[in-house]
Amino acid sequence: MLIAKNHNMIAIDDDPRATDRGYLLGEGVFETLRTYQGHIEHVEAHLARLKQGAHALGLDWPTYNIQQLCHDVLTANQLLTDQAALRITLSQSTHKRGLIATNSSPQLLITAYPYTRPHPRKTIKAIITPHYVNERSSLSRFKTTHYLEHIQAKRDATAKGFDEALLLNTRDRVCCSSIGNVFIYKDQQLITPPLSDGALAGITRQQLLAQNDDTPPIVVRSISPQELDEADSIFHTNSLIGIQGFSSIHHRALASLPKPLLDALNSRIQDTHSP
């Protein structure tokens, strides 16, 4: 079969995207991981979530050694001496058209780029955007390649002069930022939305919830937009940025987390092989 790619006619097998359902339909899952000097942080937890997402989408699990391939990509790109951002994407390919895949095979894509984690004191300005997460979707718990709500939210925020977007769910409860889980600090209590509100089961979020110190436990409950206006501090998390504080929400200045609390939280997410 011949297809048109831009202004050229090529065979369909000459461009993998032509049969990749992740590219064509958003039927894929991915994980983003931080590496330091060749060590992939929390790789087992990421691969476990990737596999859970693949099962939920009905994707075949590849027979390759994914962890070894990740190291091969880091080595090939000379990313073994400092930090890097590693992405693992899994989708499936088929020459059959239609919503239901038949005769498909898994498609694994691994990329790595140089990366520097933001300084802990670097804070960002945030705003709630008019883009919503469907908390009733069974897929909200997984990192799928369908990311348009988050992309549009981020675009809206930056167009208005803000650094980050917050998304609500369909019941107007706080769900997430465009790139991570959200936490607020109010009345000396840390609060984060439950998964039932559409929040992703983030790896960093899970580590923070696994309390192993003397700090107060993190409360998991719904957060209203009004509570964002009442919060003393707000931060978001993901595996690349770690913990990043907000300097303001809707132009209202926010305080930094108390240093002893921030240090305790950072110790929970610290990988033993990374600084």
N, C-alpha and C positions, 0 to 999 in steps of 0.2 A: 504494500500500500504506500502511496505517495501522499505527503502532506505539504502544506505551505508553511514555511518558517520565515517570518518577515517577507522578503521578496524572493525567496528561493524555494524551489521544489526539492524536497529531500525524502529519502525513505523513512518510514515511521520509526524504524529501529535506530536511526541515526540521532535521535533526540529522545533521551529517556523520559522527558517530561510528557511526551505525547501519550504515554501509557501509564503514567504515575498518578494514581488516584489521590494521593496527597496533594499534588499540584493541581489536578483538575477539579477535585471535589472537596478538598480539605480533610480527606480521610487519612489522618496520620496523627502520630503522637511524637513528642520531643522532650528532651531534657537538656538543660543548660547547666554546666558544671564549671567550677573554678579549679584551676590547677596551679600548683606552686612547685617549681623545680622538678617537674615531671610527676609529682604526686597528685592524683585526682581525688579531690576532697569528697568524702561521703559517697563514693561511687556505688557501693552496694545498695544504699537507700535509693539512689537515683535509678539504678537499673531495675530495682524491684518495682518502683512506681511506673517506669516505662513499660514493664511487662504487664502490670495490672491494666494500664491504659490500652495496650495492644489487645489484651483479652477482651476488654469492654467493647472495643471497636471491631472485634472479630478479625484482627490482623494475625497472620502467621508469624510466629517467633523465629527469627533467623537461626541457623545452626552455627554461625560464626562465633568466635570468641570476641565479643564486643569490647571487653575491657582491654584485651591485647591490641585490638585495632585502634583503640583510643591512644594507647601509648605509641603505636606505630605512626599515627598522624602527628602527634606531638614531636616525635623524633624527626620525622621527615621535614617538618617545618621549623626545626631548630628552636623549639619552645620548651626546652628542658632546664633553662637556667633562671627563669623568672616566672611571673604569673601569666596565665593564659585563660581564655574563655573557650570552653569545649562544648560543642553542641552535637547531640545524637538525635537524628530524626529517623523515624520508622514509618513507612507507608507500604503500599502494595501496588503491583503493576499487573495489568491485564490488557490483552488486545481486544477483549470483548467490551462493548459499550453497555450502558444501563446502570441503574443504581446498585444492583446486587452484583458483586464481583464474582466471576467464575474463572477457573483456570488461572488464578492469580499467584504471584510469588512475592515474597517480602522484598522491600527495597530499603536498604540501610545507607544512610548518609551521615558521615562524621566530618565535622569541620573544626578548626582551631584557629584562634586569632590572638595576637598579643593583647593583654588586658592589664589594667591597673585599677585595683579597688579604690573607690573614693575615700579620701581621708575621713576619719571618724568625725572630725569637726565640720566637714562640709555638709551644710544643710540646704534644703530645697523648698521652694514655694509651691503650694498645692492648691487645687480648686476642685470642687465637685463638678463633674461634667454631665450633660444630658444623655449619657449612654448607659445602658443597663445590662446587667448579667442576669440570665434566667436561672434563678436558684433551684427551679424545679427540674432542670435538665440533669439527667444522670451523668452527663459528660462534664459538668462543671467541676467535678473532682479531679479531672485529668488535664494535662497540658496537651491539647490538641492543636493541630496546625491551622485550625479555624480561629483566627485571632483578631478579626476585624473590629469588634467592639473596643478592644484595648487600643488598637492602632488609632481609631477615630477619636477616642477619648484623649489620647496623648497629643494628637494633632490639634484638637480644640484647645487644650490647655496651653500648649506652646504658642499658638496663634494669639492667645490672650495675654501672653507675657509671663506665664507660669511655667514651672519646671516639670510638674507632675500632675496627673489626673487621678481623682478618686471616682470610682464607679459604685453606684447603688444597685440593689437588686430590684425586682419588680414590686416589692413591698416597701420600697423606699428605706431600706436598711443598708448600712455601709457594708460593702462587699470586699473591695480590694483597691489597690492602686493599679495603674496600667501594667506594672511589672512585678507586683508582689503582694504579700499579705500586709494588712494594716493593724497597728496596735495603737491604743490611746492610753495616756497616763492621766488619771483623774482621781482626785481625792486620795492620793497615795495608793492607787490601785491600777494595775495593768489589765487592760481588757482587749480582747480580739474577737472578731466575729466567728461564729460556728460554721462548720462546713455546710450545714443545712441552709445557711444564708447565701450560699454560692461561693464561699471562699475556697480557694484551692488548698489542697492538703500539701502545703509547702514543706520542703525538707527543713529549711531553717525554722519555720513555724513549729514543726514537730520537736525540734531540738530545744527550742525555748520553752515549750510546754512540759518537756521532761525535766522538771525541776530537780536539781541536786545540790542546792545551796540554801542559805538561810533567808533569801529574799521572799517576799510574799508571793504566793502562787498567782499565776495569770488566770484571770477569770475569762471563760469562754461564754459569751452571750451576745445577743444582737446589740448593735450600736446605731442610734438614730443620728441623722444629720445634725440635730440640735446639740448632741453630745460632742460633736466635733468642735462646735463653737464654745463649749464649756471646758474642753480638755486643756490641761496644763501643757502636755507634750503629745506629739504624734510622731510615729515613725513607721517605716515600712521595711520589709525584709525580703531578700531572695538569696539564692546561693552565690551569686556574683557580688552583690553590693554588701552582703552581710546585714548590718543594721544601719539605716540611714535616717536621720532625723529630719523633720520638717521645721523650717524657720517660721512659716506662716501658713494659715489656712484662710482663703478668701481675704487676704491682706491683713488678717489679725495675727499679730506676732505671737509666737509660741516659745515657751521656755525649753531649754535643753533638758534631757533627763538628768536627774542627780547623778553625779559621776560614780559613786559607789554602786548604784543600781545598773548603770550602763556597763561598768566593768564586769559586774556579775553576769549580765546577759551575754556579753561578748565571750565570757569564759565558757558559757554553755554551748556556743556554736563553734568554738575553736577546735579545729582539726589538729590532732597531736603532731602532724608532720608539717604544719604551716605556721607562719608567723602571726 
